[in-house]
């Protein structure tokens, strides 16, 4: 995919698709951040960090908080001027639409909820990124997004 560094120069920049393993490491980094944020939210709300297996109400609250924190984290960062979560930034990758433009919060929201589907089907939605031509996972295909490497 070619993008231009500056409009007046029209110098093409060759961008490549982020591979599965770079994306995987970025996900691990982001998981650490979101886990810490969820733990902080649980403490602030006075909920236990670990719910009793029989306490369905606490487990549902914890899961809902996890989804809300994850949604705001991923959709917020991916629709920001950085176009990337801290994990993606650390790995030098970012999220765009199919033409290479930043995505709005609504599309980033759809991408996040697509990730839930990618995980629900035995992580096959994530694994797809290793085999599709543009290295798109299921949630990327659903949201019409690409994950690209920053030029070096």
FENJO-V160936 format. One record per pair of residues at least 12 apart in sequence whose ideal C-beta (glycine too) atoms are under 6 Angstrom apart, sorted by the first residue. I is the first residue (numbers start at 1). J is the second residue. Records with the same first field share a line. If there is no record, write none. Layout:
I = J, J
This chain:
1 = 15, 100
3 = 100
13 = 151
15 = 148
16 = 149
17 = 134, 135
18 = 93, 147, 149
20 = 129, 130
22 = 91, 93
23 = 129
25 = 91
26 = 87, 88, 91
29 = 87, 90
30 = 85, 87
33 = 86
34 = 69, 70, 73
37 = 69
38 = 66, 69
41 = 65, 69
47 = 61
71 = 112
74 = 112
75 = 105, 108, 109, 112
78 = 95, 108
79 = 103, 104, 105, 108
83 = 95, 102
92 = 149, 150
93 = 147, 149
95 = 145, 147
96 = 146
98 = 144
107 = 143
110 = 143
111 = 139, 143, 145
114 = 139, 142, 143
115 = 139
118 = 137, 138, 139
125 = 137, 138
134 = 146
